[in-house]
Amino acid sequence: MKRFSFSKLMLVLGLLFIYLPMLILVIYSFNASKLVTVWGGWSVKWYVGLLDNTQLMGSVMRSLEIACYTAIAAVALGTLAAFVLTRVTRFKGRTLFGGLVTAPLVMPEVITGLSLLLLFVAMAQMIGWPQERGIVTIWIAHTTFCAAYVAVVVSARLRELDLSIEEAAMDLGARPWKVFFLITIPMIAPSLAAGGMMSFALSLDDLVLASFVSGPGSTTLPMEVFSAVRLGVKPEINAVASLILLSVSLVTFMVWYFSRQAEERRRRAIQQAIEESAADSWKQPDVRRAPTPVSA
């Protein structure tokens, strides 16, 4: 009983440690006072004032745009890398390829950002691209390390799949690309959704890489918040952070709900197929037990 109570207490403390700052952020976004640390009553004027703050809203839309592009590119590249690591078991340089895929997970962002900055500068001098750093360079930088997270998540799911399902489809005449898109992709859809949400969150939260590879007119939300915090936290930042927190929570819940529904439908379909197969086998007569005709 004591062990259960201690575990329950530690669980509550852990949840409070994680979610209490978010709750305080949401509460103070309704603070009527200009001083963030002084409570002045309830008000929604900071949410209304966001419509007039074009600089802050511009950085929000820019960050959301980059995060969406990053999630799509990271899921595509990470899935291909995971498929190579799990299904192509033997090829020259496989160990090196696996190390290069997972290297961004342990590489300090300062080193990665500086390396990408030098790369973009060298490319601009050699081939004339990129002429200026902006959304495209930030998107490339975010994709480099988000794809590694997707590769790890998807590869773990691919190793758990039953290869006999894909082999049966190919035995029935399906081509490899058709098996991949119609069988493999639906089975790893939850991991793809998890990798996409993780990439979206990492891109939306990144400050270090964006600071290195951004240029004039490409300030992201973390950069805007960081520069504003240095001069004091503004109430508008609490309001926009609360809106982003609400949006991300709703999207996460929707993805979880639809993924769960799809998984339940898949399980019901498999169970129904098993029951129908068992019923058909029960109806078929057993040839071995059939009586042999007596010859005259």
N, C-alpha and C positions, 0 to 999 in steps of 0.2 A: 504493500500500500504506500509506503514511504517512497519507494522507488518510482511508482507511478505518479505520485504527487510532485516529486522533484522533476520528473520528465515533463509533466504538464506545465509546471512553473517555467521551466527553461524554454518550452515552446512559446508560451505567452510572451516572455521577455524578448525572445528572438523576433517574434512578429511585431511587437511594439518598437523594437530597435529599427526594423526595416520600414514600417508603414507609418509610424508616428510623425516623422519629419514631413512626409507627404501630406498627412492630415493637417499639420500646422500650416504648411504652405497654402493649402486650399482655404483654410479659415482666414488667414491673413490677406488673402487676395480680395476678401470682402471688407477689409479695413478701410474706414472712411478717412483716417488720418494719413497725411503725407509721410509721416515718420513710420517706417515699417515696424519698429519695435514698440511703438506706442499704440495701444488700442483706442480707436476713436469712434467705435460704433460700426454698425453694419451698413454697407453701401455697395452698389454695383457700378459706381461711376468709373472705376478703373477698367472694367470690361467695356463700357461704352467708349471710354477714351482710347481704347486700342484701335478703333476705327480711324481716329485722327493721327495716330502715330504711324506714319507711312514707313519710316525707317525700320522700326521693330517688326511690323507686319511683313515688310519686304524680306527681311532676314528669315522670318518664319516660313514663308512660302518657298524661299530659296532652299532652306534646309529640308523641307518636306519633299521638294522636287528631287533634290540630290539623293535623299534617302530612298525614294521609290525607284529611281534608276539604279541605285546601288543594290537594292534587294533583288531586282530582276536579273541584273548581270551576275551577281554573286551566286544566286541559285543555279543559273545556267552553267557557269564555269565550275562551281563547286560540285555539282552533280556529275558532270563529265569527269572531273578528276577523281571523284569517289568511285565511279563506275570503272575507271581504268585501274585503280588500286585494288579493287575487290574482285573484278572479273578477269582481268588480264593478269594472270598469276605470274607469268614468266616473260620478261623482256629485259633487254640490256639497259641498265641504268634505273631499274625499278626502285632500288633503295634510295638513290639520289633524287629521283622524282618525288618519292614520298616525303623525303626531308625538305625539299623545296616547297611542297604544298603546305606542309605544317609549320614551316619556318616563321611566317608572320605571327603565329600564336605566341611565340616566345621572344620575338624581336621587339626591342624597345621602340615605341612610337617616335621618339626623337630621332633615332637612327634611321628609321624608315622614312620619316618626313624629310630629313636632310638628304637622304639618298635620292628620293624622288625629285626634290628640288634641283639637285645637281643634274639629274637625268633630263628634266624638262629644259633646263638652261642649255645643256649641251645639244639637245635635239633642236632647240630654237636656233642655235648658231649653225648647225650642220644642214638641216633640211628646212628651216624656217617655220617649223611647227613645234609647239604652239606659239603663236605670235604673242599672246598674253595669257597669263594664268587666270583661271576663273572656274566656272561650274564644271567644265569638262575635266580639268586637271584634278579638281577635288573628287569628282566621281571616279576617276581612274585610281586615285590614291585610296579611296574608301573600298573600292572593289578588291584591291590587292589583298587586304587583310580580312575582309568579310568573307571572301570565297574560301579561305582556309577554315573558318568556322562551319560553313555549310558542308565542306568536304568531310569534316570529321563527323558531323551529325548524320549525313546521308550514308557514309560508308559503314557506320555502326548499324544502321537499319538494313543495308544491303547484305551484310554478313549474316543477319538473322533470317533472311528469306529462304524459302524452300526452292532450290533450283529445279526440282522435279516439275514444278508448275510451268516454268519457262521452257524446259526441255519437252514437256508434253505438247505445248503449243507449237514448238518448232517441228516436232514429229508429225503434227497434223497439217503441216504445210505453211505455217506462218513464217514470214521472213524475220530476221533479227530486229530490224527497225520497227516492225509492226508489233513484235513481242515487247519491245522496250516501251513503246508509247501506249499500248493497250493493256499490258499486264504489269510491267515493272513500275511504271509511273504511278498508276492508281495504288499499288501496294506501298509505295514509299511516299505517298502524298502527305501524311502527317509530318514526316521528317522534312519534307520540302517546305511545308508551312512553317514549321519551327525554325528552320534555317532562314527563311525569308523574313520572319518577324525579328529574329536575332540580328540579321544584317540591317534591317530598317532601324532598329534601336541603336545599334552601334554607330551607324552613320549619323543618325540624328544627334547623338551624344558626343561625337568626336570634336575635339578642340585642337589637339596637337597637330595632326596631319593637315587639317584645314588651314591652320596658321602658317604652315610652311608653303603650301602649294596654292594658296588663294592669291587673288590680285584685287585691284581696285574695282569696286562694285560687286564683289562676290562674297561679302561678309555673311557668314552663317549665324544661326541663332546662338550657338555656344560662344562664338566670338563676340557677338553683340552683348550677351549676358556677362561675359567675363570683363569686357571693357566697361560696362555699366557698374558692375560690382566694385570695381576699383575706386569708383567715385561715390559709392553708396548704393545700396539696393533700392530700386524704384518699385513702387507698387504695381506698375504695369507689367513688370517682369513676373511678379507673383501671379498675376491674372493670366498671362499667356502661358506660363508653366502649368497652371491648373487646367487650362483648356487642352493643352497637349497631353497632359496626364489622363484626362477624361477620354480623349480621342483614342489614345493608345490602349487604354483599358477596354473600351468598347470594341475596338478591332480585335484585340486578343480574345475577348469573350466570344465574339462571333466566329472567329477561326476555330476556336476550341469546340464550340457548339456544333458547327457544320462538320468538322472532322470527326467528332464523336458520332454524329448521325450517319455519316458515310461509313464509319467502321461498323456500326450496328447493322446497317443494311448489308454490308459485305458478309458479316457473320451469319445473318439470317439466310442470305442467298446460299452460302456454303452449306449450312445445316439443311436447307431445303433440298439442295442437290444431293446431299448424302442420303436423306430420307427417301427421295425418289429413286435413287440408285438401289437402295436396299429393297424397296418395294418391288422394283422391276425384277431384281434377282430372285425374290421370293416367289413371284408369279411364274417364272420360267420353270418348266418341268426339268427334273434331274434325269439326264440321259442314262446315267449309270444305274439308276434304280428302275428304269423302264423295263417291263417284262419282255423277254425275247419271244417271238412267235414260235410255236411248236410246229415243226415240219411234219407233213403227213407221211 
